[in-house]
Amino acid sequence: MIVSRNIELSVIGYIKMKLLSEQKALDRLQAIKSDLRYEVSENYEHRAKNCLTCETQGACCLDAHFVNVHISRLEAVAIERSLSKLQPKQRGEIADRVANTIEKYALRADSDTFEQTYACPLFEMGIGCLVHEDGKPVPCILHACYEMAEYLPPDELQMIAEDQIEELNIRTYGHFRQLLPLPLALRFYATDSFSK
């Protein structure tokens, strides 16, 4: 069968790849996101509303019927490192928000996670996204309030970045791991900061 043969060859190709250290993978992840951020800001963002002047700041990040951001293990580690720059008290509050989000929205890894939505625990009123500079996930980099559908960045930008990140995850951890809703990924893939 052609499909299974292609998958088999793909797996063999990944096995033959040299594994990356987590730090090197995080550096490459930052480069992927920086390139994406530049592409979006140069070619699309000028047609979007400015988040800082939005009359309902954070509404899109806190809309529990809308948010469905999935991330990889490597992205969870990047977010955790970004948050490690905050004061211990604030990190503890964020860990509590992550745990509360998982419970409140009944997020589970063993069900269809793409059907699950939640309010992002990394958005803080008056501050904004707590990982905006160096941990923001790809879907969030692409998101903005555009007045017309034709102003949106093409879906291919997200797919290309996510494919590159998937390859980094495999080269770093040796195998593919399920993409999870951000709060679950922080609980399962980050270190002890979010496990409760």
Beta strands, then each sheet from edge to edge (+ up, - down):
strand 1: 70-71
strand 2: 123-124
strand 3: 128-129
strand 4: 180-181
sheet 1: 1+ 4-
sheet 2: 2+ 3-
end
